C-alpha cells in the first residue's frame, strides 16, 4: 500500500494523541517504527518532520503536536 501525505498526517495526529498515555521510551520507539515503515514505502519520507509532528525532536519529547503538518 502506498502511503500519502494525508496518511502521514493522520498517523502523526493519532500518535500525538497518545503522547501522555504511554511511557516515553515506548512512544519514541513506536514513532521510530512508523518512520522506518514510511521510509521503506517512500524514499522521500522526512523522518525529522514526522517525528516533530508526533512531538519528538533529536533530544526527545517536545510540546509540539502535529502543527508541523499544517499549511
Phi, psi and omega per residue, in radians:
X1 nan 2.265 3.092
X2 -1.510 2.229 3.125
X3 -1.496 2.669 3.109
X4 -2.047 2.976 3.075
X5 -0.981 -0.694 3.108
X6 -1.043 -0.683 3.104
X7 -1.109 -0.750 3.135
X8 -1.125 -0.730 3.134
X9 -1.097 -0.837 -3.124
X10 -1.093 -0.715 3.117
X11 -1.110 -0.771 3.109
X12 -1.060 -0.729 3.125
X13 -1.113 -0.751 3.126
X14 -1.111 -0.855 3.138
X15 -1.050 -0.778 -3.125
X16 -1.042 -0.505 3.107
X17 -1.170 -0.294 -3.126
X18 -1.890 0.132 -3.037
X19 -1.001 -0.590 -3.127
X20 -1.713 0.028 -3.045
X21 -1.714 -0.353 -3.090
X22 -2.239 2.749 -3.132
X23 -0.983 2.527 -3.072
X24 -0.938 -0.846 -3.115
X25 -1.080 -0.706 3.114
X26 -1.122 -0.766 3.132
X27 -1.065 -0.825 -3.130
X28 -1.109 -0.667 3.086
X29 -1.125 -0.718 3.132
X30 -1.099 -0.791 3.098
X31 -1.089 -0.712 3.109
X32 -1.081 -0.742 3.124
X33 -1.082 -0.783 3.090
X34 -1.094 -0.726 3.136
X35 -1.035 -0.782 3.139
X36 -1.135 -0.700 3.106
X37 -1.102 -0.810 -3.134
X38 -1.117 -0.680 3.125
X39 -1.128 -0.622 3.118
X40 -1.192 -0.444 3.121
X41 -1.520 -0.524 -3.044
X42 -2.484 1.911 -3.102
X43 -1.110 -0.310 3.113
X44 -1.608 0.035 3.134
X45 -1.008 2.355 -3.081
X46 -1.770 1.742 3.129
X47 -0.907 -0.928 -3.028
X48 -1.056 -0.737 -3.130
X49 -1.134 -0.758 3.124
X50 -1.129 -0.810 -3.135
X51 -1.080 -0.698 3.103
X52 -1.138 -0.683 3.103
X53 -1.121 -0.483 3.105
X54 -1.491 -0.094 3.118
X55 1.666 0.413 -3.128
X56 -2.189 2.395 2.974
X57 -2.149 -2.928 -3.047
X58 -1.130 -0.270 3.117
X59 -1.919 0.091 3.095
X60 2.181 -2.702 -3.079
X61 -1.143 2.458 3.081
X62 -2.333 2.690 3.135
X63 -1.477 1.256 -3.062
X64 -2.011 -0.736 -2.997
X65 1.271 -2.576 -3.072
X66 -1.941 0.514 3.113
X67 -1.043 -0.464 -3.107
X68 -1.015 -0.507 -3.032
X69 -1.530 -0.141 -3.094
X70 -1.460 2.601 3.048
X71 1.706 nan nan
